[in-house]
Amino acid sequence: MSDRKGFVPVVAEHGFGPARRSAEHGFMAPRRSAEHGFTLIEMIVALAVFSLAALALLRLEGATLSSTADLDQKLIAQIVARNVAVETLTDPMAPALGETSGEEANAGHRWRWQRRTTRPGDQRIVRIDIAVLDMAGRNQAGLTIVRQVK
């Protein structure tokens, strides 16, 4: 049956194909048929790989949520800065040189703003720098505008 001396292919029952004899160990290692599924080791390795991928996705989701919350705060702070800029530009009198500060409520949060007015080289305009800070004092937004002095 075989061209090698001492090797006889064995057909095992229950779906295993021909067996091979290991020369080093002298035992028969049956070939696994595709009909019997995966071994326990294969399932454990697959589960470990899947778990690592799932953990990476959860970590990414957490970072995304954190970034979204930060973006939301910065967007609201930009709106506050623009509101202060509109009030400054629509006031009939140009703001006095120096620093001014105040508080605004927007989107359910309290915001502090600081406005610094300086005169650049041209005497006909003033530069107005607006900074918006959260109540912890962290700078969340900034805006610079120029206004004509009347």
Residue, then its C-alpha position, 0 to 999 in steps of 0.5 A: m500500500s505504501d512505498r515506504k517500509g513500515f508505513v501503512p496509511v490508516v483510515a480512522e473513523h469519525g471523519f479523520g483522514p489518513a494518519r501519519r506516523s511520527a518517526e521521532h515519537g512513534f505515534m499516529a497523528p490523525r489529520r483533522s477533517a474540515e467537518h469537525g470545526f476548530t480546536l480549543i487552542e484555535m478558539i482561544v487564540a481567535l478569542a484573544v485576537f478579537s478581545l484585543a481588537a475590541l479593547a482597541l475600539l473601546r479605547l478609540e471610542g473613549a478618545t473620540l468622546s473626550s475630543t467631542a466634548d472638548l470641541d463642544q466647549k471650544l465652539i461655545a467659547q468661540i460663540v461667546a468671543r464673537n458675541v463680545a466682538v459684535e457688542t464691541l463693534t456695534d457700540p457707538m463709542a470705541p472701547a477705551l485703551g487697556e483691559t476690560s473683563g466680564e462674564e457671560a452665560n451661554a449654553g448653560h455655562r458661565w464664561r469669563w472674557q477679557r478684552r485688551t484694546t491697543r492702538p497700533g501704528d495707525q491712529r485711526i484704528v484700535r486693535i481689540d484682542i478678546a480671550v474667553l476662559d472657562m471658570a477654571g481659568r483655562n483659555q478656550a477661545g481667542l479672537t482679534i478684531v480691528r475697529q475704526v476710531k471715530 
